[in-house]
Amino acid sequence: MLVLSRKTNERIIIAEGEIIITVVGVRRDGSVKLGIDAPDDIPIHREEVQISIDRNKHEANHKSVDC
């Protein structure tokens, strides 16, 4: 895992500029607000949303196998 420090309005560039992550703000409670620019064909989800998507896919696959 690469760990980087950035300040508000600083960016991280991934895949030769295909994905750009910008630190939009840092709140007093320590939460960080990020802006992400990426091509439309690259899905971007918060971790809890991706876990839910994966769980639903897994359940749907098991249901179709059981039928």
Buried (B, 14 or more C-beta within 10 A) or exposed (E): EEEEEBEEEEEBEEEEEEBBBBBEEEEEEEEEEEEEEBEEEEEEEEEEEEEEEEEEEEEEEEEEEEE
